[in-house]
């Protein structure tokens, strides 16, 4: 799946640029968080646990910022819980 990985990285670069251009745009921030999460999923499937953890940490940092700004947004809350769960699963794998 090197092609998938490359595709996610290109997509993320575009989303990062959009998010940087307008940090107050919650939609672009959410999209960037999802891009990091999907990259983490791909890296996990490829067995690169350390890189997957980094991707999930980046995803979670973005979504945590959004949940703090928009505590009433259930979609952001759900996304944060999913990302945290995936991150914990990988930390458990890494711990052996």
C-alpha positions in Angstrom: 0.0 0.0 0.0 2.8 2.5 -0.7 0.5 4.2 -3.2 -2.2 4.6 -0.5 0.4 6.1 1.8 1.7 8.5 -0.8 -1.9 9.5 -1.6 -2.7 10.2 2.1 0.5 12.3 2.4 -0.4 14.4 -0.7 -3.9 14.9 0.6 -2.6 15.9 4.0 -0.2 18.4 2.6 -3.1 20.1 0.8 -5.3 20.0 4.0 -2.4 21.3 6.1 -2.0 24.3 3.8 -5.8 25.0 3.9 -5.8 24.7 7.7 -2.8 27.0 8.0 -4.3 29.6 5.8 -7.5 29.8 7.9 -6.9 28.3 11.4 -10.4 29.4 12.5 -12.1 27.2 9.9 -13.3 24.2 11.9 -14.1 22.2 8.8 -10.6 22.4 7.5 -9.2 21.6 10.9 -11.5 18.6 11.2 -10.5 17.4 7.7 -6.8 17.7 8.6 -7.4 15.6 11.8 -9.2 13.0 9.7 -6.3 12.9 7.2 -3.8 12.3 10.1 -6.1 9.5 11.4 -6.3 7.8 8.0 -2.6 8.0 7.7 -2.3 6.4 11.1 -4.7 3.6 9.9 -2.5 3.0 6.9 0.7 3.0 8.9 -0.8 0.7 11.4 -1.7 -1.8 8.7 1.8 -1.6 7.4 3.2 -2.5 10.8 4.8 0.9 11.4 3.4 1.3 14.9 5.6 4.2 16.0 4.7 6.3 13.0 1.0 5.4 13.4 1.1 6.6 17.0 2.6 9.9 15.8 -0.2 10.3 13.2 -2.9 9.6 15.8 -1.4 12.0 18.2 -1.5 14.7 15.6 -5.1 13.9 14.8 -6.0 13.9 18.4 -4.3 17.3 19.1 -6.3 18.9 16.4 -9.6 17.4 17.4 -9.0 18.2 21.1 -8.6 21.8 20.1 -11.9 21.6 18.2 -13.8 19.9 21.1 -12.6 22.7 23.4 -13.7 25.4 21.1 -17.0 23.6 20.3 -17.9 21.5 23.3 -21.5 21.1 22.0 -20.4 19.5 18.7 -21.1 15.7 19.1 -19.3 14.9 15.9 -16.0 16.4 17.2 -16.6 14.6 20.6 -17.1 11.2 18.8 -14.1 11.7 16.6 -11.9 12.5 19.6 -13.1 9.3 21.4 -12.3 7.2 18.3 -8.9 8.7 17.9 -8.1 8.2 21.5 -9.2 4.5 21.4 -7.0 3.9 18.4 -4.1 5.6 20.0 -4.5 3.5 23.2 -4.8 0.3 21.2 -1.4 1.0 19.5 0.2 2.0 22.8 -1.0 -1.4 24.2 0.6 -3.2 21.2 3.8 -1.2 21.6 3.9 -2.1 25.3 3.6 -5.7 24.4 
